[in-house]
């Protein structure tokens, strides 16, 4: 590896991480796929219940089927803000939270496990700490992409099998999602469907960076706790809920500004990559303790 440039070293490490990281996560991805399938089954149950309710209330047909966007919107819908002063009780968005936990589990401990295992031998071969860390960040991005790709695959299968690639009517959409998709423009929908990936990438990079300093368990608990607190408090400083479609400014006045949310996610990604790289650069791989400043 002496004559291999920086790009060659990074390419070598990326191939290594993609192979080792995804192989070590194979059982977790099976569980994630099963959970996503369960979420799709929940969507089918919800759309059936909405159709029955519409028929009972004499509202006519609530749906002419459903499409890929309808299923994904159900995955990402989340819940309205928690408002204790209102008579309507707050419903915790269990389905949405499950997805956040799944992503956190997938990116949770591979980086530190590799750091405590093969990292020293690999770094001896490539001689580039920065490339090692950037490779781990790219693996995180690939893992998040794989998770959301699995959601798209499940949604496509459900749509092809039972939805007929139609579209939910307004009555069905309100019954299933809590809001109407027809009121959203194409660009709005695109932003709302991309924001969950942006948030997951930001939180995952922050989790991996924190795991280098505090360990994977503490990092996992910190990220999941941050998301849960964000769900309940809905503060602009707590971005953990910003990917919920129901809380978007496109859906309700005073909701999350999508442009700001994307900007904050990008900033969190940049800060996490930078600080995580600095923390790894200070780590003593031989002695197991951080070097002094």
GICORNOR-V90003 format. One record per pair of residues at least 24 apart in sequence whose C-alpha atoms are under 8 Angstrom apart, sorted by the first residue. I is the first residue (numbers start at 1). J is the second residue. Records with the same first field share a line. If there is no record, write none. Layout:
I->J + J
This chain:
1->125 + 126
2->126
6->128 + 131
9->126 + 128 + 131
10->131 + 132 + 134 + 135
13->131 + 132 + 135
14->135 + 136 + 138 + 139
17->135 + 136 + 139
18->139 + 142
21->110 + 139
22->143
24->110
25->106
28->105 + 106
29->106 + 147
32->102 + 147
33->150 + 151
36->99 + 150 + 151 + 154
37->154
39->75 + 95
40->71 + 154 + 155 + 158
43->71 + 74 + 176
46->175 + 176
47->172 + 175 + 176
50->171 + 172 + 175 + 176
51->172
54->171 + 172
62->168 + 169 + 170 + 171 + 172
63->167 + 168 + 169 + 170 + 171 + 172
64->166 + 167 + 168 + 169
65->162 + 163 + 164 + 165 + 166 + 167 + 168
66->159 + 163 + 164 + 165 + 166 + 167 + 168
67->159 + 163 + 164 + 165 + 166 + 167 + 168
68->152 + 155 + 156 + 159 + 165
70->167 + 168
71->155 + 159
72->151 + 152 + 155 + 193
73->177 + 193 + 245
74->176 + 177
76->193 + 196 + 243 + 244 + 245
77->177 + 244 + 245 + 246
78->244 + 245 + 246 + 247
79->244 + 246 + 247
80->246 + 247
81->231 + 232 + 233 + 234 + 247
82->231 + 232 + 233 + 234
97->228
100->200 + 224 + 227
101->224
103->144 + 147 + 200 + 204
104->204 + 207 + 220 + 223 + 224
105->220
106->143
107->140 + 143 + 204 + 207 + 208
108->207 + 208 + 211 + 216 + 217 + 219 + 220
109->208 + 211 + 216 + 217
111->136 + 208 + 212
112->211 + 212 + 215 + 216
115->285
116->285
119->285
120->285 + 286
129->280 + 281
130->277 + 281
133->276 + 277 + 280
134->273 + 277
137->205 + 273
140->201 + 204 + 205
141->201
144->197 + 200 + 201
145->197
148->197
178->246
179->246 + 251
184->250 + 251
188->250
191->258
192->243 + 245 + 248 + 258
195->242 + 243 + 258 + 261 + 262
196->243 + 244
198->262 + 265 + 266
199->240 + 242 + 243 + 262 + 265
201->265 + 269
202->265 + 266 + 268 + 269 + 272
203->268 + 269
205->269 + 272 + 273
206->268 + 269 + 272 + 273
208->276
209->272 + 273 + 275 + 276 + 277 + 279
210->276
212->276 + 279 + 280
213->279
